[in-house]
Every structure is written in C-alpha cells, then in structure tokens.
Amino acid sequence: MREPTFLILTALASGRKHGYALIAEAAELSGNRVQLKVGTLYAALDRLSDEGLWPRRATR
C-alpha cells in the first residue's frame, strides 16, 4: 500500500470526511510531506472501495 492510500485510510479511521478534510488530514499526518491532489484522493477511494476496504457511499 502506498503512503497516500495509508494516510487516507488513517484519516478515515475516525469516520467519514469530505474530500478537503481528507486532504488536510493527510498533509497533517505526514508533516506536510504528502499533498494529495483531488484526482489522487478519489482514485484511491475508488480503489479502496473496489478492494472492500472502504464502503462506497450510497447515491441518493
């Protein structure tokens, strides 16, 4: 697992968050070494969902 994906999972451990909060928390957790881009974030979330590690949010 790559570091950005690990940081996203770590940020999600306390519950669902919106994209900006995940990006900000990943930066904080990494001491600002990792600056996620929106495309990277959502690609990682899709991958985690496909692997069964994080549930997709139901569409309304």
Kinemage of the C-alpha trace (Angstrom):
@kinemage 1
@onewidth
@group {chain A} dominant
@subgroup {mainchain}
@vectorlist {calphas} color= white
{ca met a 1} P 0.000 0.000 0.000
{ca arg a 2} L 1.349 3.400 -0.930
{ca glu a 3} L 1.724 6.128 1.651
{ca pro a 4} L -1.077 8.372 0.306
{ca thr a 5} L -3.537 5.466 0.496
{ca phe a 6} L -2.383 4.625 4.026
{ca leu a 7} L -2.848 8.258 5.067
{ca ile a 8} L -6.350 8.327 3.584
{ca leu a 9} L -7.315 5.169 5.494
{ca thr a 10} L -5.817 6.609 8.671
{ca ala a 11} L -7.817 9.812 8.203
{ca leu a 12} L -10.981 7.765 7.615
{ca ala a 13} L -10.458 5.651 10.740
{ca ser a 14} L -12.482 8.097 12.831
{ca gly a 15} L -15.362 8.212 10.329
{ca arg a 16} L -16.436 9.714 7.035
{ca lys a 17} L -14.987 13.046 5.997
{ca his a 18} L -15.377 15.222 2.948
{ca gly a 19} L -12.567 15.473 0.403
{ca tyr a 20} L -10.970 18.685 1.648
{ca ala a 21} L -10.822 17.328 5.220
{ca leu a 22} L -9.117 14.146 3.974
{ca ile a 23} L -6.566 16.151 2.007
{ca ala a 24} L -5.865 18.391 5.006
{ca glu a 25} L -5.582 15.476 7.438
{ca ala a 26} L -3.260 13.533 5.125
{ca ala a 27} L -0.999 16.589 4.968
{ca glu a 28} L -1.063 16.945 8.752
{ca leu a 29} L -0.396 13.250 9.371
{ca ser a 30} L 2.594 13.320 7.009
{ca gly a 31} L 4.081 16.531 8.379
{ca asn a 32} L 3.129 18.206 5.073
{ca arg a 33} L 5.271 15.780 3.056
{ca val a 34} L 2.210 14.425 1.244
{ca gln a 35} L -0.004 16.940 -0.519
{ca leu a 36} L -2.850 14.971 -2.071
{ca lys a 37} L -4.440 16.172 -5.277
{ca val a 38} L -8.188 15.707 -5.707
{ca gly a 39} L -7.719 13.175 -8.507
{ca thr a 40} L -5.327 11.125 -6.385
{ca leu a 41} L -7.725 11.168 -3.446
{ca tyr a 42} L -10.762 9.980 -5.378
{ca ala a 43} L -8.808 7.378 -7.353
{ca ala a 44} L -7.519 5.974 -4.058
{ca leu a 45} L -11.025 5.959 -2.564
{ca asp a 46} L -12.343 4.103 -5.626
{ca arg a 47} L -9.516 1.573 -5.337
{ca leu a 48} L -10.138 1.090 -1.601
{ca ser a 49} L -13.817 0.577 -2.283
{ca asp a 50} L -13.118 -1.909 -5.089
{ca glu a 51} L -10.877 -3.855 -2.683
{ca gly a 52} L -13.577 -3.857 0.007
{ca leu a 53} L -11.528 -1.715 2.390
{ca trp a 54} L -13.928 1.228 2.409
{ca pro a 55} L -17.637 1.184 1.516
{ca arg a 56} L -18.883 3.357 -1.288
{ca arg a 57} L -21.335 5.950 -0.188
{ca ala a 58} L -24.832 5.191 -1.375
{ca thr a 59} L -26.085 7.535 -4.041
{ca arg a 60} L -29.217 9.462 -3.248
